[in-house]
Amino acid sequence: MVRPYDTQFMKMALALAERGLGQVAPNPAVGCVIVREDGDRPRVVGRGWTQPGGRPHAETEALRRAGALAKGATAYVSLEPCSHHGKTGPCAEALIEAGIRRVVGALADPNPAVAGRGFALLQAKGIDVTENVCAADAHYLNEGFFLAMSEKRPLVTLKIASSLDGRIATHDGHSQWITGDRARERGQLLRATHDAIMVGSATAIVDDPELTCRLPGLGDRSPVRIVADGRLRLPLTSKLVRDARKVPVWLLTLPGSEAQRRKAFEDCGVTLIEVEAGENGVMDMRNALEAIAERGITRLLVEGGSRLAASLVLARLVDRIEWFRAPKVIGGDGYPAIAALGVKNLDNAPMFDLRETVTLGEDSLASYVLRS
């Protein structure tokens, strides 16, 4: 049975879980709060969240901090405790051994190795289990993990920084900087909370970006850099290639590329991933996403260019859009944020629902989710 303060403590667990985004793949980001109810007001005696690399788990961290106070307490967990033996022991067993009296969970774990077994084990040991508290928020937080389990692909977030009329550059290519400092800082934070960041080959060639997280104190949270480069056009002198041994760089390319050029990239520390072409002869993006997911990526941030964005939107593979808009109008001769989709009927246009808007100085950020 859901109690009046269950939502409050589950939201606390979800806030803790969010700290792990971008650092725990292929594991989910989980938060756990241990609460005692000795007096009139419940008090938190232990907190934990999934640590970098996926271990230790949130429950283990929270129980360690709670110590002996965990006995007889309630554990709020943003995802079902694991019940199988992996690199560490099952969290469900750890909760049992600690003497936890009640467990409140947000969602069942979709991993076939768990899938309800964690909750069942707890109940079999006489622990009171309450499920589906803040379930929608928990699913949104770990949607990348859920998609990796159900569709074998990562969550795809498309980040766009444009003028009010959806242009990312003037007709002669000038684009720095469309948005201001606060918007760019928010964009850097998006990088820190994703496992990988992807751009198309044209963007990588023209902009020569580093694609790292440059927020103070978060430099170690730079994601894997990925370039969709079917013909291996990326210059070996690019910034991405030059520091590939510091921050990983993956090139998605079509089969049959020149062996000597492949070796040159590999000698620089670049990982090459072959992706089969679709019926139109270009890289099939669903195949590309599956190849990325196979390597443990659950959250992918796409930053450009317009053709890559269009191919993903058209294939209904974009789950979220983070659209930064500057109060400028560039006009129809500027470069569009998303290339032509060939939509002839508005009923066939991909639809997104607005989740929230944020003001960032003179700029604005609108967050959208794909309409199901």
C-alpha positions as CSV (number, residue, x, y, z in Angstrom):
1,M,0.0,0.0,0.0
2,V,1.3,3.5,-0.9
3,R,1.8,5.7,2.1
4,P,1.6,9.5,2.1
5,Y,5.3,10.2,2.1
6,D,6.3,7.4,-0.4
7,T,6.3,9.8,-3.3
8,Q,8.6,12.3,-1.5
9,F,11.3,9.7,-0.8
10,M,11.0,8.1,-4.2
11,K,11.6,11.5,-5.8
12,M,14.7,11.8,-3.6
13,A,15.9,8.4,-4.9
14,L,15.3,9.5,-8.5
15,A,17.3,12.6,-8.0
16,L,20.1,10.5,-6.7
17,A,19.8,8.2,-9.6
18,E,20.2,11.1,-12.0
19,R,23.7,11.6,-10.8
20,G,24.8,8.4,-12.6
21,L,23.5,9.4,-16.1
22,G,26.3,9.2,-18.6
23,Q,28.6,7.3,-16.2
24,V,27.0,3.9,-15.6
25,A,26.2,2.3,-19.0
26,P,25.3,-0.3,-19.9
27,N,23.8,-0.4,-16.4
28,P,20.8,1.6,-15.4
29,A,21.2,4.7,-13.2
30,V,19.6,3.8,-9.9
31,G,19.0,5.7,-6.6
32,C,18.2,4.3,-3.2
33,V,17.2,6.0,0.1
34,I,17.0,4.2,3.4
35,V,14.4,5.7,5.8
36,R,13.6,4.9,9.4
37,E,10.2,5.6,11.0
38,D,11.1,5.4,14.7
39,G,9.4,8.7,15.7
40,D,6.6,10.9,14.4
41,R,8.7,12.0,11.4
42,P,10.6,9.5,9.1
43,R,14.3,10.3,8.7
44,V,16.8,9.4,6.0
45,V,19.7,7.2,7.4
46,G,21.3,6.1,4.1
47,R,21.6,7.3,0.5
48,G,23.2,5.7,-2.5
49,W,23.3,5.8,-6.3
50,T,25.0,3.7,-9.0
51,Q,28.7,4.5,-9.1
52,P,30.7,5.1,-12.2
53,G,31.1,2.0,-14.3
54,G,27.9,0.5,-12.8
55,R,29.4,-0.8,-9.5
56,P,28.7,-0.6,-6.6
57,H,25.0,-0.6,-7.0
58,A,22.8,2.1,-5.3
59,E,21.4,-0.3,-2.7
60,T,24.9,-1.4,-1.6
61,E,26.0,2.2,-1.2
62,A,22.9,3.2,0.7
63,L,23.1,0.2,3.1
64,R,26.8,0.9,3.7
65,R,26.0,4.4,4.8
66,A,23.0,3.4,6.9
67,G,24.9,0.6,8.7
68,A,23.0,-0.9,11.6
69,L,20.2,1.7,11.2
70,A,19.0,-0.2,8.1
71,K,17.5,-2.9,10.3
72,G,13.7,-2.4,10.4
73,A,13.9,0.5,7.9
74,T,12.3,1.1,4.5
75,A,14.3,1.2,1.3
76,Y,13.1,3.3,-1.6
77,V,14.7,2.1,-4.9
78,S,14.1,3.7,-8.3
79,L,14.4,0.3,-10.0
80,E,13.8,-3.3,-8.9
81,P,16.7,-4.7,-6.9
82,C,18.7,-7.2,-8.8
83,S,18.4,-10.9,-7.8
84,H,21.2,-12.5,-9.8
85,H,24.9,-13.0,-9.2
86,G,27.1,-10.9,-11.4
87,K,30.2,-9.0,-10.6
88,T,28.6,-8.3,-7.2
89,G,26.1,-10.2,-5.1
90,P,22.3,-9.6,-5.6
91,C,21.0,-6.3,-4.1
92,A,17.8,-8.1,-3.1
93,E,19.8,-10.4,-0.8
94,A,21.8,-7.5,0.6
95,L,18.5,-5.8,1.6
96,I,17.3,-9.0,3.2
97,E,20.5,-9.5,5.1
98,A,20.5,-5.9,6.4
99,G,17.0,-6.5,7.9
100,I,15.1,-4.1,5.7
101,R,11.4,-4.3,6.7
102,R,9.8,-2.7,3.6
103,V,10.9,-2.0,0.0
104,V,9.2,0.7,-2.2
105,G,10.1,0.3,-5.9
106,A,9.4,2.5,-8.9
107,L,9.6,0.0,-11.7
108,A,10.4,-3.7,-12.3
109,D,13.7,-4.3,-14.0
110,P,13.3,-5.3,-17.7
111,N,16.5,-7.3,-17.7
112,P,15.5,-10.9,-18.2
113,A,17.9,-11.9,-15.5
114,V,15.7,-9.9,-13.0
115,A,12.2,-9.2,-14.4
116,G,10.3,-9.4,-11.2
117,R,12.5,-12.0,-9.4
118,G,14.0,-9.3,-7.2
119,F,10.6,-8.2,-5.8
120,A,9.5,-11.9,-5.6
121,L,12.6,-12.8,-3.5
122,L,11.9,-9.9,-1.1
123,Q,8.3,-10.9,-0.7
124,A,9.2,-14.6,-0.1
125,K,11.3,-13.4,2.8
126,G,8.4,-11.6,4.4
127,I,9.4,-8.1,3.3
128,D,6.5,-5.7,2.4
129,V,6.9,-4.6,-1.2
130,T,5.2,-1.6,-2.8
131,E,5.6,-1.2,-6.6
132,N,5.0,1.5,-9.2
133,V,5.6,4.6,-7.1
134,C,6.7,7.5,-9.5
135,A,6.8,4.9,-12.3
136,A,6.5,7.4,-15.2
137,D,9.4,9.5,-13.8
138,A,11.5,6.4,-13.3
139,H,10.9,5.2,-16.8
140,Y,11.8,8.6,-18.3
141,L,15.1,8.7,-16.3
142,N,16.2,5.2,-17.5
143,E,14.5,5.2,-20.9
144,G,17.8,4.4,-22.5
145,F,18.2,1.3,-20.5
146,F,14.7,0.2,-21.2
147,L,15.1,0.8,-25.0
148,A,18.4,-1.2,-25.0
149,M,16.4,-4.1,-23.5
150,S,13.3,-3.9,-25.7
151,E,14.6,-2.5,-29.0
152,K,18.4,-3.2,-28.8
153,R,19.2,0.5,-29.4
154,P,20.0,3.5,-27.2
155,L,17.8,6.5,-26.3
156,V,18.4,9.1,-29.0
157,T,18.3,12.8,-28.0
158,L,18.6,15.3,-30.8
159,K,20.2,18.6,-29.7
160,I,19.6,21.6,-31.9
161,A,20.8,25.2,-31.5
162,S,19.1,27.5,-34.0
163,S,17.5,30.8,-34.8
164,L,13.8,31.3,-34.2
165,D,13.2,30.2,-37.8
166,G,15.1,26.9,-37.4
167,R,18.3,27.9,-39.1
168,I,21.7,26.7,-37.7
169,A,23.9,28.9,-40.0
170,T,23.8,31.7,-42.5
171,H,23.9,31.0,-46.2
172,D,27.7,31.2,-46.2
173,G,28.1,28.9,-43.3
174,H,28.6,31.3,-40.4
175,S,27.3,29.7,-37.2
176,Q,29.4,30.8,-34.2
177,W,27.7,31.6,-31.9
178,I,24.0,31.4,-32.5
179,T,23.1,31.0,-28.8
180,G,24.6,32.6,-25.8
181,D,26.8,31.4,-22.9
182,R,24.1,30.0,-20.7
183,A,22.6,28.0,-23.6
184,R,26.0,26.6,-24.5
185,E,26.6,25.6,-20.9
186,R,23.3,23.7,-20.8
187,G,24.4,22.0,-24.0
188,Q,27.6,20.9,-22.4
189,L,25.6,19.5,-19.5
190,L,23.7,17.3,-22.0
191,R,27.0,15.9,-23.1
192,A,27.9,15.0,-19.5
193,T,24.6,13.0,-19.0
194,H,24.9,10.9,-22.2
195,D,27.1,7.9,-22.9
196,A,28.0,9.0,-26.4
197,I,27.7,12.0,-28.8
198,M,27.3,11.6,-32.5
199,V,27.7,13.9,-35.5
200,G,27.7,13.4,-39.3
201,S,30.9,13.5,-41.3
202,A,30.1,16.9,-42.9
203,T,29.8,18.5,-39.5
204,A,33.0,16.8,-38.2
205,I,34.9,18.0,-41.3
206,V,33.6,21.6,-41.5
207,D,33.5,22.4,-37.7
208,D,36.4,20.2,-36.6
209,P,34.9,19.9,-33.1
210,E,36.3,18.3,-30.0
211,L,32.9,17.1,-28.8
212,T,34.1,17.0,-25.1
213,C,32.4,18.2,-22.0
214,R,34.1,21.5,-21.1
215,L,32.1,22.4,-17.9
216,P,34.5,23.0,-14.9
217,G,34.9,19.9,-12.9
218,L,33.1,17.7,-15.5
219,G,35.9,17.2,-18.0
220,D,36.2,13.5,-17.0
221,R,32.6,13.0,-18.1
222,S,33.2,13.5,-21.8
223,P,31.2,10.9,-23.7
224,V,32.4,8.6,-26.4
225,R,32.6,10.6,-29.7
226,I,31.0,9.0,-32.7
227,V,31.1,10.1,-36.3
228,A,28.8,8.7,-39.0
229,D,31.3,8.6,-41.8
230,G,30.3,6.0,-44.4
231,R,33.3,6.8,-46.7
232,L,35.9,7.6,-44.1
233,R,36.2,11.2,-45.2
234,L,37.2,12.5,-41.8
235,P,40.8,14.0,-42.0
236,L,43.4,12.2,-40.0
237,T,44.5,15.6,-38.8
238,S,41.2,16.4,-37.2
239,K,40.9,17.2,-33.5
240,L,38.8,14.1,-33.0
241,V,41.5,11.8,-34.5
242,R,44.4,13.5,-32.8
243,D,43.2,12.9,-29.3
244,A,41.3,9.6,-29.9
245,R,43.5,7.9,-27.3
246,K,42.4,10.4,-24.6
247,V,38.6,10.3,-25.2
248,P,37.3,7.4,-27.4
249,V,36.4,8.0,-31.0
250,W,34.2,5.6,-33.0
251,L,33.7,5.9,-36.8
252,L,30.6,4.3,-38.2
253,T,31.4,3.3,-41.8
254,L,30.1,1.2,-44.6
255,P,31.8,-2.1,-45.4
256,G,34.5,-2.2,-48.1
257,S,36.5,0.9,-47.2
258,E,40.1,1.1,-48.2
259,A,42.3,-1.1,-46.0
260,Q,45.2,1.3,-45.8
261,R,42.9,4.2,-44.7
262,R,41.3,1.9,-42.1
263,K,44.6,1.0,-40.7
264,A,45.6,4.7,-40.5
265,F,42.6,5.4,-38.3
266,E,43.2,2.4,-36.2
267,D,46.8,3.3,-35.6
268,C,45.6,6.6,-34.2
269,G,43.4,4.8,-31.7
270,V,40.1,5.2,-33.6
271,T,37.6,2.4,-33.4
272,L,35.9,1.5,-36.7
273,I,32.4,0.0,-36.7
274,E,31.0,-1.4,-40.0
275,V,27.3,-0.7,-40.6
276,E,25.4,-2.2,-43.5
277,A,23.7,0.1,-45.9
278,G,20.0,0.3,-46.3
279,E,18.0,-0.1,-49.5
280,N,19.0,3.4,-50.6
281,G,22.7,2.6,-50.5
282,V,23.4,4.8,-47.5
283,M,24.1,3.8,-43.9
284,D,21.1,2.3,-42.2
285,M,20.6,4.2,-39.0
286,R,18.7,1.5,-37.1
287,N,21.6,-0.9,-37.9
288,A,24.0,1.9,-36.7
289,L,22.1,2.3,-33.4
290,E,22.0,-1.4,-32.8
291,A,25.8,-1.6,-33.3
292,I,26.3,1.3,-30.8
293,A,24.0,-0.4,-28.3
294,E,25.9,-3.7,-28.6
295,R,28.9,-1.8,-27.3
296,G,27.1,-0.7,-24.2
297,I,25.7,2.7,-25.2
298,T,22.3,3.4,-23.7
299,R,22.0,7.2,-24.1
300,L,23.1,8.9,-27.4
301,L,23.2,12.6,-28.0
302,V,23.1,13.7,-31.7
303,E,24.4,17.2,-32.4
304,G,24.4,17.4,-36.2
305,G,24.3,17.8,-39.0
306,S,21.0,18.4,-40.7
307,R,21.1,15.3,-42.9
308,L,21.9,13.0,-40.0
309,A,19.1,14.6,-38.0
310,A,16.7,14.1,-40.9
311,S,17.6,10.4,-41.4
312,L,17.0,9.7,-37.7
313,V,13.7,11.7,-37.5
314,L,12.4,10.1,-40.7
315,A,13.1,6.6,-39.3
316,R,11.3,7.5,-36.0
317,L,14.5,7.0,-34.1
318,V,14.6,10.3,-32.3
319,D,13.1,9.9,-28.8
320,R,13.7,13.4,-27.5
321,I,14.6,16.8,-28.9
322,E,16.4,19.5,-26.9
323,W,15.9,22.6,-29.0
324,F,17.8,25.8,-28.1
325,R,16.5,28.9,-29.8
326,A,18.2,32.3,-30.1
327,P,16.1,35.5,-30.6
328,K,17.4,35.8,-34.2
329,V,15.9,35.4,-37.6
330,I,18.2,34.2,-40.4
331,G,15.8,33.6,-43.2
332,G,15.2,31.0,-45.8
333,D,18.7,31.2,-47.3
334,G,20.2,29.9,-44.1
335,Y,21.0,26.2,-43.4
336,P,18.1,24.3,-41.8
337,A,18.5,22.4,-38.5
338,I,16.9,19.4,-40.2
339,A,17.2,18.6,-43.9
340,A,14.3,17.7,-46.1
341,L,12.1,14.9,-44.9
342,G,9.9,14.6,-48.0
343,V,6.7,14.9,-46.0
344,K,3.7,15.4,-48.3
345,N,0.9,15.1,-45.8
346,L,0.9,16.7,-42.4
347,D,-0.7,13.6,-40.9
348,N,2.6,11.8,-41.7
349,A,4.9,14.3,-40.0
350,P,6.7,13.0,-36.9
351,M,5.0,14.4,-33.8
352,F,6.6,15.4,-30.6
353,D,5.1,16.6,-27.3
354,L,6.4,19.5,-25.4
355,R,7.7,18.5,-21.9
356,E,9.1,21.8,-20.6
357,T,10.6,25.1,-21.5
358,V,13.4,27.0,-19.9
359,T,14.7,30.5,-20.3
360,L,18.5,30.8,-20.6
361,G,19.4,34.5,-20.8
362,E,18.1,35.7,-24.1
363,D,17.7,32.2,-25.4
364,S,15.1,29.5,-24.7
365,L,15.2,25.7,-24.5
366,A,12.2,23.6,-25.4
367,S,12.3,19.9,-24.5
368,Y,10.2,17.5,-26.6
369,V,9.5,13.8,-26.4
370,L,8.3,11.6,-29.3
371,R,4.6,11.1,-29.3
372,S,3.8,7.5,-28.9
